[in-house]
Amino acid sequence: MLRLYTLFIYIIAAAATLHAQERRVQNRPYTDLRPFHLGIVVGTNVQDLEFDNVGPQTLTLQDGTQMPSLVTTDQHNWDIGFNVGVLGELRISQYFAFRMAPQLYFGTRNITFYNHNRQGPTGAPLQEKQSMKTVYIGGNLDFIYAAQRFNNHRPYIMAGIAPMMNLSSKSSDYVQLKKSDVFLEVGLGCDFYLPFFKLRPELKFMYGLSNCLDNSRLATMNDEVALPYAASVSKAHSKMVVLSFYFE
């Protein structure tokens, strides 16, 4: 995945140096003059969770029993997911555009819990793992600032927000996420004008603005095995790195 992102950066850098080349015949010369146009988007992503660990604490069960706990939590691995959606882009001026891109984001977060009150055979903290499958549906709202087109290339930068709805959760998960979140997103890309359509590869970073952790069930949880893991974190923020390909 890292190699794919690095290749994308090289492509953008190469496009930025094309001003030194001679002028060529332009493909689809009037496509950017349309006031509004539609397209589709497919891509790949990696998802991360940034945790605030509680640290040492004393937990109280519903029967009044107290138990000491020290569990630290981290996401130990990143699996590649994918995203798919549609887009509608409104031309504001020669250089600015506003884009709406409803999308579905599929991904997996692999979380590890280190229980320092219990040791494994080697004396290290006992580990518990959780594989969290996520499906987000979001309505991305972005402003795009593009450079002047040269030949069949046009680099740009973008920024916007993406309200998200989390469609997946399991009651057996130690860590559960809220049903809604709002992401800030920034990125860069380049338009490639091909004979029959415009291709737009784009790399962006998305950061959740709110605490996405759902701890509402802790007040009623009486499972002394699951409680230390569920109560180990106080906050969480979602992050995503997304490589998308827009076809217009």
GROMACS elastic network, one bead per residue, 0.5 to 0.9 nm:
[ bonds ]
;  ai    aj funct       b0    kb
    1     4     6  0.50677   500
    1     5     6  0.64291   500
    1     6     6  0.86947   500
    1    45     6  0.89371   500
    1    46     6  0.86928   500
    1    80     6  0.75939   500
    2     5     6  0.51595   500
    2     6     6  0.61394   500
    2     7     6  0.85814   500
    3     7     6  0.60821   500
    3     8     6  0.85820   500
    4     7     6  0.51341   500
    4     8     6  0.63191   500
    4     9     6  0.88922   500
    4   243     6  0.88027   500
    5     8     6  0.50227   500
    5     9     6  0.64586   500
    5    10     6  0.88379   500
    5   203     6  0.76204   500
    5   243     6  0.73962   500
    6     9     6  0.51567   500
    6    10     6  0.64082   500
    6    11     6  0.87721   500
    7    10     6  0.50800   500
    7    11     6  0.62957   500
    7    12     6  0.88140   500
    8    11     6  0.50657   500
    8    12     6  0.63686   500
    8    13     6  0.86775   500
    8   189     6  0.87803   500
    8   201     6  0.78844   500
    8   202     6  0.82187   500
    8   203     6  0.76783   500
    8   243     6  0.86173   500
    9    12     6  0.51642   500
    9    13     6  0.61565   500
    9    14     6  0.85772   500
    9   189     6  0.89425   500
    9   203     6  0.84618   500
   10    13     6  0.50574   500
   10    14     6  0.60914   500
   10    15     6  0.85995   500
   11    14     6  0.51133   500
   11    15     6  0.62450   500
   11    16     6  0.87452   500
   11   190     6  0.86113   500
   12    15     6  0.50656   500
   12    16     6  0.63115   500
   12    17     6  0.89819   500
   12   155     6  0.70644   500
   12   188     6  0.84440   500
   12   189     6  0.68025   500
   12   190     6  0.63404   500
   13    16     6  0.51177   500
   13    17     6  0.67004   500
   14    17     6  0.53680   500
   14    18     6  0.68337   500
   15    18     6  0.54170   500
   15    19     6  0.84136   500
   15   153     6  0.64700   500
   15   154     6  0.75697   500
   15   155     6  0.70418   500
   15   190     6  0.75288   500
   16    19     6  0.70824   500
   16   153     6  0.85081   500
   16   154     6  0.81920   500
   16   155     6  0.68384   500
   16   190     6  0.89911   500
   17    20     6  0.63050   500
   17    21     6  0.81361   500
   18    21     6  0.54037   500
   18    22     6  0.84920   500
   18   150     6  0.73814   500
   18   151     6  0.82555   500
   18   153     6  0.80555   500
   19    22     6  0.77469   500
   19    23     6  0.87483   500
   19   150     6  0.66644   500
   19   151     6  0.86431   500
   21    24     6  0.87465   500
   21   151     6  0.89174   500
   22   151     6  0.84648   500
   23    26     6  0.86716   500
   23   150     6  0.75955   500
   23   151     6  0.60104   500
   24   150     6  0.86913   500
   24   151     6  0.55251   500
   24   152     6  0.80411   500
   25    29     6  0.89726   500
   25   151     6  0.68139   500
   25   152     6  0.81982   500
   26    29     6  0.56380   500
   26   150     6  0.86138   500
   26   151     6  0.55531   500
   26   152     6  0.57996   500
   26   193     6  0.78029   500
   26   194     6  0.89564   500
   26   195     6  0.88323   500
   27    30     6  0.88072   500
   27   151     6  0.81496   500
   27   152     6  0.64211   500
   27   193     6  0.57088   500
   27   194     6  0.59238   500
   27   195     6  0.52828   500
   27   196     6  0.80906   500
   27   197     6  0.87854   500
   27   198     6  0.89742   500
   28    31     6  0.56372   500
   28    32     6  0.86201   500
   28   152     6  0.87255   500
   28   193     6  0.66487   500
   28   194     6  0.74560   500
   28   195     6  0.66208   500
   28   196     6  0.76324   500
   28   197     6  0.77299   500
   28   198     6  0.81625   500
   29    32     6  0.75745   500
   29    33     6  0.86093   500
   29   152     6  0.87779   500
   29   193     6  0.85333   500
   30    33     6  0.53695   500
   30    34     6  0.72923   500
   31    34     6  0.60074   500
   31    37     6  0.87876   500
   31   198     6  0.84726   500
   32    35     6  0.80199   500
   32    37     6  0.89360   500
   32    91     6  0.77738   500
   32    94     6  0.82902   500
   33    36     6  0.87113   500
   33    91     6  0.76425   500
   33    94     6  0.81251   500
   34    37     6  0.67573   500
   34    90     6  0.84813   500
   34    91     6  0.71337   500
   35    89     6  0.82553   500
   35    90     6  0.58776   500
   35    91     6  0.50268   500
   35    92     6  0.78147   500
   36    88     6  0.70271   500
   36    89     6  0.55675   500
   36    91     6  0.61399   500
   37    87     6  0.83460   500
   37    88     6  0.57946   500
   37    89     6  0.55300   500
   37    90     6  0.69763   500
   37    91     6  0.86214   500
   37   248     6  0.76185   500
   38    86     6  0.75394   500
   38    87     6  0.56201   500
   38    89     6  0.64648   500
   38   247     6  0.88442   500
   38   248     6  0.63458   500
   39    85     6  0.88975   500
   39    86     6  0.58185   500
   39    87     6  0.51776   500
   39    88     6  0.65676   500
   39    89     6  0.84818   500
   39   246     6  0.68995   500
   39   247     6  0.55218   500
   40    84     6  0.77911   500
   40    85     6  0.59151   500
   40    87     6  0.57895   500
   40    88     6  0.87848   500
   40   101     6  0.85939   500
   40   245     6  0.84397   500
   40   246     6  0.58443   500
   40   247     6  0.54300   500
   40   248     6  0.67962   500
   41    83     6  0.79340   500
   41    84     6  0.55852   500
   41    85     6  0.51759   500
   41    86     6  0.56694   500
   41    87     6  0.71034   500
   41   101     6  0.82248   500
   41   103     6  0.80934   500
   41   244     6  0.66064   500
   41   245     6  0.55812   500
   41   247     6  0.62446   500
   41   248     6  0.88496   500
   42    82     6  0.75336   500
   42    83     6  0.56960   500
   42    85     6  0.65834   500
   42    86     6  0.86791   500
   42   103     6  0.89354   500
   42   243     6  0.87208   500
   42   244     6  0.57402   500
   42   245     6  0.54979   500
   42   246     6  0.67454   500
   42   247     6  0.85745   500
   43    81     6  0.86322   500
   43    82     6  0.55944   500
   43    83     6  0.51567   500
   43    84     6  0.64480   500
   43   242     6  0.71741   500
   43   243     6  0.55489   500
   43   245     6  0.57589   500
   43   246     6  0.85066   500
   44    80     6  0.67401   500
   44    81     6  0.55887   500
   44    83     6  0.58127   500
   44    84     6  0.87138   500
   44   105     6  0.86272   500
   44   106     6  0.88793   500
   44   241     6  0.86049   500
   44   242     6  0.59463   500
   44   243     6  0.54071   500
   44   244     6  0.63890   500
   45    79     6  0.85501   500
   45    80     6  0.57894   500
   45    81     6  0.50756   500
   45    82     6  0.55585   500
   45    83     6  0.70889   500
   45   105     6  0.79075   500
   45   106     6  0.82217   500
   45   107     6  0.73905   500
   45   240     6  0.66964   500
   45   241     6  0.55721   500
   45   243     6  0.61449   500
   45   244     6  0.82790   500
   46    78     6  0.61670   500
   46    79     6  0.62038   500
   46    80     6  0.51445   500
   46    81     6  0.59938   500
   46    82     6  0.83085   500
   46   107     6  0.69528   500
   46   108     6  0.80389   500
   46   109     6  0.86236   500
   46   239     6  0.84676   500
   46   240     6  0.56741   500
   46   241     6  0.54981   500
   46   242     6  0.67267   500
   47    78     6  0.66788   500
   47    79     6  0.76294   500
   47    80     6  0.79598   500
   47    81     6  0.78883   500
   47   107     6  0.65560   500
   47   108     6  0.69460   500
   47   109     6  0.64279   500
   47   238     6  0.73813   500
   47   239     6  0.58216   500
   47   241     6  0.67366   500
   47   242     6  0.86919   500
   48    75     6  0.69726   500
   48    77     6  0.86910   500
   48    78     6  0.70740   500
   48   108     6  0.88276   500
   48   109     6  0.65187   500
   48   110     6  0.88233   500
   48   237     6  0.84036   500
   48   238     6  0.59357   500
   48   240     6  0.60832   500
   48   241     6  0.86140   500
   49    74     6  0.79319   500
   49    75     6  0.65078   500
   49   109     6  0.76741   500
   49   111     6  0.87497   500
   49   236     6  0.62612   500
   49   237     6  0.56704   500
   49   239     6  0.60670   500
   49   240     6  0.87507   500
   50    74     6  0.77604   500
   50    75     6  0.79203   500
   50   235     6  0.82323   500
   50   236     6  0.53574   500
   50   237     6  0.50871   500
   50   238     6  0.63894   500
   50   239     6  0.74486   500
   51    73     6  0.71380   500
   51    74     6  0.67298   500
   51    75     6  0.84377   500
   51   233     6  0.64370   500
   51   234     6  0.76523   500
   51   235     6  0.58942   500
   51   237     6  0.67461   500
   52    73     6  0.85009   500
   52   232     6  0.87377   500
   52   233     6  0.55556   500
   52   234     6  0.57063   500
   52   235     6  0.51243   500
   52   236     6  0.62478   500
   52   237     6  0.88629   500
   53    71     6  0.80696   500
   53    72     6  0.60162   500
   53    73     6  0.65930   500
   53    74     6  0.87346   500
   53   232     6  0.59643   500
   53   234     6  0.61811   500
   53   235     6  0.76006   500
   54    57     6  0.74216   500
   54    70     6  0.82852   500
   54    71     6  0.81433   500
   54    72     6  0.77893   500
   54   231     6  0.77675   500
   54   232     6  0.55433   500
   54   233     6  0.51372   500
   54   234     6  0.58366   500
   54   235     6  0.87854   500
   55    69     6  0.81459   500
   55    70     6  0.57215   500
   55    71     6  0.67464   500
   55    72     6  0.68676   500
   55   232     6  0.70870   500
   55   233     6  0.81459   500
   56    68     6  0.74771   500
   56    69     6  0.58801   500
   56    71     6  0.75891   500
   56   232     6  0.88567   500
   57    67     6  0.85566   500
   57    68     6  0.59603   500
   57    69     6  0.54058   500
   57    70     6  0.64957   500
   57   232     6  0.87878   500
   58    66     6  0.64704   500
   58    67     6  0.55733   500
   58    69     6  0.59566   500
   58    70     6  0.87529   500
   59    65     6  0.82550   500
   59    66     6  0.54874   500
   59    67     6  0.52648   500
   59    68     6  0.62187   500
   59    69     6  0.69253   500
   59   227     6  0.81162   500
   59   228     6  0.76200   500
   59   231     6  0.84718   500
   60    63     6  0.80045   500
   60    64     6  0.58800   500
   60    65     6  0.56543   500
   60    67     6  0.65328   500
   60    68     6  0.89806   500
   60   222     6  0.88105   500
   61    64     6  0.53490   500
   61    65     6  0.52820   500
   61    66     6  0.63069   500
   61    67     6  0.80985   500
   61   219     6  0.89499   500
   61   220     6  0.86987   500
   61   221     6  0.75092   500
   61   222     6  0.54699   500
   61   223     6  0.79045   500
   61   224     6  0.73113   500
   61   227     6  0.86833   500
   62    65     6  0.72969   500
   62   219     6  0.83719   500
   62   220     6  0.72726   500
   62   221     6  0.75547   500
   62   222     6  0.57936   500
   63    66     6  0.89408   500
   63   222     6  0.81016   500
   67   224     6  0.84055   500
   68   117     6  0.81314   500
   68   228     6  0.87554   500
   69   115     6  0.79965   500
   69   116     6  0.79056   500
   69   117     6  0.65566   500
   69   228     6  0.60546   500
   69   229     6  0.89862   500
   69   232     6  0.83086   500
   70   114     6  0.83606   500
   70   115     6  0.62489   500
   70   116     6  0.55466   500
   70   117     6  0.61860   500
   70   228     6  0.75622   500
   70   232     6  0.74240   500
   71   113     6  0.64446   500
   71   114     6  0.53724   500
   71   116     6  0.58907   500
   71   117     6  0.76948   500
   71   125     6  0.89338   500
   71   228     6  0.66847   500
   71   229     6  0.64766   500
   71   231     6  0.85318   500
   71   232     6  0.55001   500
   71   233     6  0.85464   500
   72   112     6  0.84092   500
   72   113     6  0.57978   500
   72   114     6  0.51889   500
   72   115     6  0.67970   500
   72   116     6  0.78776   500
   72   229     6  0.83291   500
   72   232     6  0.62822   500
   72   233     6  0.76738   500
   73   111     6  0.71377   500
   73   112     6  0.58200   500
   73   114     6  0.63117   500
   73   115     6  0.88975   500
   73   229     6  0.80909   500
   73   232     6  0.68349   500
   73   233     6  0.70338   500
   74   110     6  0.87055   500
   74   111     6  0.58042   500
   74   112     6  0.55447   500
   74   113     6  0.67308   500
   74   114     6  0.85371   500
   75    78     6  0.78100   500
   75   109     6  0.69059   500
   75   110     6  0.56377   500
   75   112     6  0.59717   500
   75   113     6  0.87698   500
   76   109     6  0.85691   500
   76   110     6  0.61341   500
   76   111     6  0.58953   500
   76   112     6  0.61658   500
   77   109     6  0.72033   500
   77   110     6  0.54822   500
   77   111     6  0.74620   500
   77   112     6  0.89436   500
   78   108     6  0.73443   500
   78   109     6  0.63377   500
   78   110     6  0.67180   500
   79   107     6  0.70755   500
   79   108     6  0.58402   500
   79   109     6  0.69293   500
   79   110     6  0.78259   500
   80   106     6  0.89686   500
   80   107     6  0.66636   500
   80   108     6  0.74976   500
   81   105     6  0.74246   500
   81   106     6  0.53522   500
   81   108     6  0.68275   500
   82   104     6  0.83496   500
   82   105     6  0.60725   500
   82   106     6  0.53942   500
   82   107     6  0.66978   500
   82   242     6  0.86201   500
   83   103     6  0.66299   500
   83   104     6  0.53955   500
   83   106     6  0.60487   500
   83   107     6  0.86279   500
   83   242     6  0.84307   500
   83   244     6  0.78627   500
   84   102     6  0.86567   500
   84   103     6  0.55202   500
   84   104     6  0.55141   500
   84   105     6  0.69326   500
   84   106     6  0.88574   500
   84   244     6  0.86789   500
   85   101     6  0.67316   500
   85   102     6  0.56974   500
   85   104     6  0.62175   500
   85   105     6  0.89017   500
   86   100     6  0.83907   500
   86   101     6  0.55735   500
   86   102     6  0.59258   500
   86   103     6  0.66406   500
   86   246     6  0.86740   500
   87    99     6  0.69226   500
   87   100     6  0.55765   500
   87   102     6  0.66341   500
   87   103     6  0.85493   500
   87   246     6  0.82918   500
   87   248     6  0.87784   500
   88    98     6  0.85277   500
   88    99     6  0.58358   500
   88   100     6  0.52684   500
   88   101     6  0.63896   500
   89    97     6  0.67590   500
   89    98     6  0.57202   500
   89   100     6  0.62795   500
   89   101     6  0.83565   500
   90    97     6  0.56453   500
   90    98     6  0.51264   500
   90    99     6  0.62333   500
   90   100     6  0.84511   500
   91    94     6  0.77142   500
   91    95     6  0.85720   500
   91    96     6  0.67140   500
   91    98     6  0.65505   500
   91    99     6  0.87133   500
   92    95     6  0.77463   500
   92    96     6  0.53920   500
   92    98     6  0.69244   500
   93    96     6  0.51611   500
   93    97     6  0.68232   500
   94    97     6  0.82828   500
   94   146     6  0.83845   500
   94   148     6  0.81830   500
   95   144     6  0.79451   500
   95   145     6  0.55858   500
   95   146     6  0.51442   500
   95   147     6  0.65085   500
   95   148     6  0.71841   500
   96   143     6  0.71394   500
   96   144     6  0.55720   500
   96   146     6  0.65108   500
   97   142     6  0.83595   500
   97   143     6  0.58760   500
   97   144     6  0.51228   500
   97   145     6  0.67997   500
   97   146     6  0.82943   500
   98   141     6  0.74404   500
   98   142     6  0.58080   500
   98   144     6  0.62183   500
   99   140     6  0.77672   500
   99   141     6  0.58847   500
   99   142     6  0.51266   500
   99   143     6  0.63391   500
   99   144     6  0.74541   500
  100   139     6  0.68490   500
  100   140     6  0.56556   500
  100   142     6  0.66080   500
  101   138     6  0.81653   500
  101   139     6  0.59152   500
  101   140     6  0.50137   500
  101   141     6  0.67384   500
  101   142     6  0.82935   500
  102   137     6  0.73128   500
  102   138     6  0.55402   500
  102   140     6  0.58124   500
  102   141     6  0.85938   500
  102   162     6  0.89700   500
  103   136     6  0.80939   500
  103   137     6  0.57855   500
  103   138     6  0.54596   500
  103   139     6  0.65323   500
  103   140     6  0.74863   500
  104   135     6  0.69000   500
  104   136     6  0.56237   500
  104   138     6  0.65230   500
  105   134     6  0.78337   500
  105   135     6  0.56102   500
  105   137     6  0.63714   500
  105   138     6  0.79647   500
  106   133     6  0.77887   500
  106   134     6  0.59001   500
  106   136     6  0.66204   500
  106   137     6  0.89916   500
  107   132     6  0.84493   500
  107   133     6  0.60678   500
  107   134     6  0.53198   500
  107   135     6  0.66148   500
  107   136     6  0.86337   500
  108   131     6  0.67716   500
  108   132     6  0.55471   500
  108   134     6  0.59051   500
  108   135     6  0.88053   500
  109   130     6  0.81193   500
  109   131     6  0.58800   500
  109   132     6  0.50018   500
  109   133     6  0.65285   500
  109   134     6  0.76766   500
  110   129     6  0.71922   500
  110   130     6  0.58972   500
  110   132     6  0.62277   500
  110   133     6  0.87557   500
  111   128     6  0.83918   500
  111   129     6  0.56171   500
  111   130     6  0.50596   500
  111   131     6  0.62798   500
  111   132     6  0.75366   500
  111   175     6  0.87736   500
  112   127     6  0.66278   500
  112   128     6  0.58019   500
  112   130     6  0.64616   500
  112   131     6  0.88842   500
  113   126     6  0.80917   500
  113   127     6  0.54884   500
  113   128     6  0.50256   500
  113   129     6  0.61511   500
  113   130     6  0.82205   500
  113   229     6  0.66894   500
  113   232     6  0.84046   500
  114   117     6  0.89896   500
  114   118     6  0.88750   500
  114   124     6  0.88518   500
  114   125     6  0.55726   500
  114   126     6  0.57688   500
  114   128     6  0.67354   500
  114   129     6  0.89878   500
  114   229     6  0.86786   500
  115   118     6  0.57100   500
  115   119     6  0.75044   500
  115   125     6  0.52654   500
  115   126     6  0.51008   500
  115   127     6  0.61875   500
  115   128     6  0.78244   500
  115   228     6  0.82536   500
  115   229     6  0.79844   500
  116   119     6  0.67698   500
  116   124     6  0.79763   500
  116   126     6  0.68303   500
  116   127     6  0.89978   500
  117   125     6  0.72393   500
  117   126     6  0.80787   500
  118   123     6  0.87160   500
  118   124     6  0.84205   500
  118   125     6  0.59262   500
  118   126     6  0.55540   500
  118   127     6  0.89773   500
  119   122     6  0.75294   500
  119   123     6  0.50878   500
  119   124     6  0.53491   500
  119   127     6  0.86511   500
  120   123     6  0.52753   500
  120   124     6  0.55824   500
  120   125     6  0.60576   500
  120   127     6  0.79830   500
  121   124     6  0.74787   500
  121   126     6  0.87523   500
  122   125     6  0.87238   500
  123   126     6  0.83698   500
  124   127     6  0.86465   500
  128   229     6  0.84330   500
  130   173     6  0.70415   500
  130   174     6  0.73924   500
  130   175     6  0.81920   500
  131   173     6  0.85216   500
  132   168     6  0.89853   500
  132   169     6  0.79141   500
  132   170     6  0.85305   500
  132   173     6  0.76655   500
  132   175     6  0.84895   500
  132   176     6  0.86150   500
  133   168     6  0.70412   500
  133   169     6  0.76017   500
  134   166     6  0.70425   500
  134   167     6  0.72690   500
  134   168     6  0.55692   500
  134   169     6  0.73931   500
  135   165     6  0.83520   500
  135   166     6  0.59635   500
  135   167     6  0.54257   500
  135   168     6  0.57152   500
  135   169     6  0.89916   500
  136   164     6  0.61390   500
  136   165     6  0.55045   500
  136   167     6  0.59815   500
  136   168     6  0.79187   500
  137   163     6  0.85042   500
  137   164     6  0.56335   500
  137   165     6  0.52905   500
  137   166     6  0.67299   500
  137   167     6  0.73479   500
  138   162     6  0.60379   500
  138   163     6  0.55642   500
  138   165     6  0.62706   500
  138   166     6  0.88611   500
  138   182     6  0.89390   500
  139   161     6  0.84819   500
  139   162     6  0.55731   500
  139   163     6  0.58419   500
  139   164     6  0.68477   500
  140   160     6  0.72916   500
  140   161     6  0.60768   500
  140   163     6  0.68584   500
  140   164     6  0.85256   500
  140   183     6  0.89070   500
  140   185     6  0.88082   500
  141   159     6  0.85065   500
  141   160     6  0.55295   500
  141   161     6  0.55176   500
  141   162     6  0.60299   500
  141   163     6  0.85454   500
  142   158     6  0.65296   500
  142   159     6  0.54998   500
  142   161     6  0.65315   500
  142   162     6  0.82802   500
  142   185     6  0.82411   500
  142   186     6  0.88186   500
  143   157     6  0.86380   500
  143   158     6  0.56648   500
  143   159     6  0.56191   500
  143   160     6  0.60102   500
  144   156     6  0.68150   500
  144   157     6  0.59696   500
  144   159     6  0.68195   500
  144   160     6  0.87303   500
  145   155     6  0.89145   500
  145   156     6  0.55993   500
  145   157     6  0.55268   500
  145   158     6  0.62440   500
  145   159     6  0.89071   500
  146   149     6  0.82029   500
  146   154     6  0.67589   500
  146   155     6  0.59772   500
  146   157     6  0.64450   500
  146   158     6  0.84707   500
  146   190     6  0.85218   500
  147   150     6  0.88116   500
  147   154     6  0.60608   500
  147   155     6  0.58670   500
  147   156     6  0.59093   500
  147   157     6  0.87434   500
  148   154     6  0.64995   500
  148   155     6  0.82344   500
  149   152     6  0.71124   500
  149   153     6  0.60114   500
  149   155     6  0.79575   500
  149   191     6  0.88135   500
  150   153     6  0.56809   500
  150   154     6  0.64242   500
  151   154     6  0.83054   500
  151   193     6  0.85196   500
  152   191     6  0.78278   500
  152   192     6  0.57722   500
  152   194     6  0.73562   500
  153   190     6  0.67556   500
  153   191     6  0.54994   500
  153   193     6  0.63679   500
  154   189     6  0.86059   500
  154   190     6  0.54267   500
  154   192     6  0.68469   500
  154   193     6  0.84908   500
  155   188     6  0.76087   500
  155   189     6  0.57891   500
  155   191     6  0.61078   500
  155   192     6  0.87881   500
  156   187     6  0.87722   500
  156   188     6  0.57809   500
  156   189     6  0.54605   500
  156   190     6  0.57842   500
  156   191     6  0.78508   500
  157   186     6  0.77399   500
  157   187     6  0.58834   500
  157   189     6  0.63314   500
  157   190     6  0.84769   500
  158   185     6  0.81127   500
  158   186     6  0.56828   500
  158   187     6  0.53496   500
  158   188     6  0.59565   500
  158   189     6  0.80870   500
  158   204     6  0.83980   500
  159   184     6  0.77173   500
  159   185     6  0.55856   500
  159   187     6  0.65096   500
  159   188     6  0.87884   500
  159   204     6  0.88257   500
  160   183     6  0.85123   500
  160   184     6  0.60911   500
  160   185     6  0.53945   500
  160   186     6  0.66433   500
  161   182     6  0.69621   500
  161   183     6  0.55701   500
  161   185     6  0.58062   500
  161   186     6  0.87409   500
  161   206     6  0.86917   500
  162   181     6  0.84582   500
  162   182     6  0.56736   500
  162   184     6  0.64423   500
  162   185     6  0.72610   500
  162   206     6  0.85386   500
  163   180     6  0.75225   500
  163   181     6  0.60458   500
  163   183     6  0.62474   500
  163   184     6  0.88827   500
  164   179     6  0.82982   500
  164   180     6  0.56103   500
  164   181     6  0.51600   500
  164   182     6  0.57705   500
  164   183     6  0.73709   500
  165   178     6  0.86767   500
  165   179     6  0.56247   500
  165   181     6  0.65568   500
  165   182     6  0.87451   500
  166   169     6  0.79606   500
  166   177     6  0.78157   500
  166   178     6  0.71410   500
  166   180     6  0.58412   500
  166   181     6  0.78420   500
  167   179     6  0.69817   500
  168   179     6  0.83861   500
  169   172     6  0.87989   500
  169   173     6  0.76733   500
  169   176     6  0.67126   500
  169   177     6  0.73919   500
  169   179     6  0.87691   500
  170   173     6  0.55536   500
  170   176     6  0.76521   500
  171   174     6  0.82602   500
  171   176     6  0.80101   500
  172   175     6  0.88965   500
  173   176     6  0.61828   500
  173   230     6  0.82541   500
  174   226     6  0.66018   500
  174   227     6  0.79216   500
  174   229     6  0.60093   500
  174   231     6  0.84534   500
  175   213     6  0.74796   500
  175   214     6  0.76513   500
  175   215     6  0.81385   500
  175   229     6  0.77248   500
  175   230     6  0.55853   500
  175   231     6  0.84659   500
  175   233     6  0.85236   500
  176   212     6  0.86626   500
  176   213     6  0.62810   500
  176   214     6  0.54790   500
  176   215     6  0.74023   500
  176   230     6  0.83595   500
  177   180     6  0.84333   500
  177   212     6  0.54960   500
  177   215     6  0.83461   500
  177   236     6  0.86304   500
  178   181     6  0.73630   500
  178   211     6  0.85246   500
  178   212     6  0.53162   500
  178   213     6  0.58621   500
  178   214     6  0.50226   500
  178   215     6  0.87850   500
  179   212     6  0.81827   500
  179   214     6  0.85875   500
  180   212     6  0.75596   500
  181   208     6  0.66138   500
  181   209     6  0.74361   500
  181   210     6  0.64349   500
  181   211     6  0.80455   500
  181   212     6  0.63750   500
  181   238     6  0.85974   500
  182   207     6  0.83073   500
  182   208     6  0.56680   500
  182   209     6  0.58014   500
  182   210     6  0.67346   500
  183   206     6  0.58618   500
  183   207     6  0.51436   500
  183   209     6  0.56959   500
  183   210     6  0.82262   500
  183   238     6  0.81400   500
  183   239     6  0.82315   500
  184   205     6  0.82209   500
  184   206     6  0.55565   500
  184   207     6  0.52877   500
  184   208     6  0.63623   500
  184   209     6  0.66937   500
  185   204     6  0.65657   500
  185   205     6  0.55539   500
  185   207     6  0.64780   500
  185   208     6  0.88760   500
  186   203     6  0.86287   500
  186   204     6  0.54581   500
  186   205     6  0.55996   500
  186   206     6  0.67982   500
  187   202     6  0.70629   500
  187   203     6  0.55450   500
  187   205     6  0.61292   500
  187   206     6  0.87342   500
  188   201     6  0.87613   500
  188   202     6  0.57871   500
  188   203     6  0.57170   500
  188   204     6  0.64384   500
  189   200     6  0.67341   500
  189   201     6  0.56602   500
  189   203     6  0.62291   500
  189   204     6  0.84550   500
  190   199     6  0.83288   500
  190   200     6  0.56778   500
  190   201     6  0.61243   500
  190   202     6  0.68115   500
  191   198     6  0.66801   500
  191   199     6  0.59012   500
  191   201     6  0.71654   500
  191   202     6  0.89382   500
  192   197     6  0.87419   500
  192   198     6  0.57226   500
  192   199     6  0.50803   500
  192   200     6  0.60915   500
  192   201     6  0.83387   500
  193   196     6  0.82375   500
  193   197     6  0.65897   500
  193   199     6  0.64546   500
  193   200     6  0.86218   500
  194   197     6  0.53907   500
  194   198     6  0.55843   500
  194   199     6  0.71017   500
  195   198     6  0.80551   500
  197   247     6  0.68798   500
  197   248     6  0.58080   500
  198   246     6  0.80131   500
  198   247     6  0.59067   500
  198   248     6  0.51304   500
  199   245     6  0.68977   500
  199   246     6  0.58116   500
  199   247     6  0.50269   500
  199   248     6  0.66403   500
  200   244     6  0.80526   500
  200   245     6  0.55470   500
  200   247     6  0.64891   500
  200   248     6  0.80972   500
  201   243     6  0.72720   500
  201   244     6  0.57374   500
  201   246     6  0.62746   500
  201   247     6  0.89072   500
  202   242     6  0.80369   500
  202   243     6  0.57516   500
  202   244     6  0.52216   500
  202   245     6  0.63008   500
  202   246     6  0.78409   500
  203   241     6  0.74836   500
  203   242     6  0.58203   500
  203   244     6  0.64774   500
  203   245     6  0.89968   500
  204   240     6  0.83520   500
  204   241     6  0.59862   500
  204   242     6  0.54043   500
  204   243     6  0.66317   500
  204   244     6  0.83208   500
  205   239     6  0.75712   500
  205   240     6  0.59521   500
  205   242     6  0.64242   500
  206   238     6  0.81482   500
  206   239     6  0.55418   500
  206   241     6  0.62510   500
  206   242     6  0.77404   500
  207   237     6  0.73578   500
  207   238     6  0.60186   500
  207   240     6  0.66048   500
  207   241     6  0.89478   500
  208   211     6  0.76787   500
  208   212     6  0.77286   500
  208   237     6  0.54522   500
  208   239     6  0.60606   500
  208   240     6  0.86722   500
  209   212     6  0.86478   500
  209   237     6  0.71510   500
  209   238     6  0.82130   500
  210   213     6  0.89990   500
  210   236     6  0.83348   500
  210   237     6  0.66438   500
  210   238     6  0.85681   500
  211   214     6  0.84828   500
  211   235     6  0.57011   500
  211   236     6  0.54285   500
  211   237     6  0.55531   500
  211   238     6  0.83143   500
  212   235     6  0.72559   500
  212   236     6  0.56582   500
  212   237     6  0.58307   500
  212   238     6  0.69985   500
  213   233     6  0.84931   500
  213   234     6  0.75957   500
  213   235     6  0.57577   500
  213   236     6  0.53519   500
  213   237     6  0.76697   500
  214   217     6  0.77509   500
  214   235     6  0.87583   500
  215   218     6  0.56523   500
  215   219     6  0.82459   500
  215   230     6  0.78038   500
  215   231     6  0.76795   500
  215   234     6  0.80678   500
  216   219     6  0.66593   500
  216   220     6  0.83921   500
  217   220     6  0.56566   500
  217   221     6  0.62070   500
  218   221     6  0.50699   500
  218   222     6  0.84085   500
  218   227     6  0.74205   500
  218   230     6  0.73650   500
  218   231     6  0.70732   500
  219   222     6  0.85759   500
  221   224     6  0.83360   500
  221   226     6  0.84261   500
  221   227     6  0.67346   500
  222   225     6  0.88636   500
  222   226     6  0.85191   500
  222   227     6  0.72091   500
  223   226     6  0.54801   500
  223   227     6  0.57594   500
  223   228     6  0.89887   500
  224   227     6  0.53268   500
  224   228     6  0.70768   500
  225   228     6  0.67783   500
  225   229     6  0.79587   500
  226   229     6  0.56007   500
  226   230     6  0.62245   500
  226   231     6  0.86852   500
  227   230     6  0.50634   500
  227   231     6  0.59138   500
  227   232     6  0.83330   500
  228   231     6  0.53161   500
  228   232     6  0.59636   500
  229   232     6  0.51800   500
  229   233     6  0.81227   500
  230   233     6  0.73133   500
  231   234     6  0.72673   500
  233   236     6  0.75657   500
